[in-house]
Amino acid sequence: MSTATYEFCPSPLPVTRREFAGTSLQSAALAHTLRRTVRPFLDGWARYPELPWPTGVVDLFGYSLGPIRGTQRRPVRLPHCRAEWIRPPGELGDRAILYLHGGAFLCCGINSHRQMVSRISAESQASTLNVAYRMIPRNPIRAAVADGVDGYRWLLAHGYTADRIVIAGDSAGGFLTFMVTLEALRQGLPRPAADVALSPLTDLDPVNKLAHPNADLCAVFPKRAVGALSRLIERLDTRGGHEPSTSPVDGSLASMPPALIQTGSQEMVYVDAELMSERLSQAGVPCELQVWERQVHVFQAAAGLLPEGTRAIREIGRFIRRATPVSTC
């Protein structure tokens, strides 16, 4: 398999693209189940997004998904939101991860993502700050970005140097991963070591996603939900005369750190993952794009059940350890 050398370069670079072939029976069964349960539910939400949907229930149910054995955790309070500090078992280096959960900016949280985050922490040999950022519809996306930057400042204030910090997230959290990095750089904070994005949303404009064949193949997101979410975000962001949120693909990316992006080959946001990797590479930023055959949205969350999920998290750990090598001094 191909590898990349992560050195900043102002000239365009080729995308390091890796294809992971094969689909397990477990993965096929999960896709079948999601297509018949989650997808119809999201289609219903998209018809009436203004209703008071009990989105917080998702994170409450996620409480049963405990961390892997031996994980230590404690609550953390950021200026405007909660977070959780996760310390995996085993010997750790002086590296840390800032994690931003997915959930379309409106659901999920610390509980729903605790198990996956603990697995990523263990494979990366890094402690993780899992941020329960402010979500829509009560808050615009810029509030979530601000909470992510506060989390980054918390890590810096607690002795972690920027070259030992990786910012990571899935789905909407992948969007925030790139936006938090951009905002941190805009504020003059030091550049983190790397970004990791799992099935990331990177373009709030739904046009390219809806025009792609995956719009009919995705096991999780119906077309209607993509457009409804985009309209909801714009409406919330522009309240009070504010400008609508920009997307990572439209950002000034030349100063961004190396990135790893993982996506399933048939999911709705495959287009976003591919476009973001191209934009980063055009800006001279090393980017590894991993395409996993017929995997569902954020399949890494099912690691332990799906062999592909387990392998993908190992790949994340490999990337993070390589981006934050142990000092020989």
Buried (B, 14 or more C-beta within 10 A) or exposed (E): EEEBEBEEEEEEBEBBBBEBEEBBEBBEEBBEEBBEEBBEEBBBBBEEBEEEBEBEEBBEEBEEBEBBEEBEBEEBEBEEBBBBBBBBBEEBBEBBBBBBBBBBBBBBBBBBBBBBBBBBBBBBBBBBBBBBBBBBBEBBBBBBBBBBBBBBBBBBEEEBBBBBBBBBBBBBBBBBBBBBBBBBBEEEBEBBBBBBBBBBBBBBEBEBBBEBEBBEBBBBBBBBBBBBBBEBBBBBBEEEEEEBBBBBBEBEBEBBBBBBBBBBBBBBBBBBBBBBBBBBBBBBBBBBBBBBBBBBBBBBBBBEBBBBBBBBBBBBBEBBBBBBEEEEE
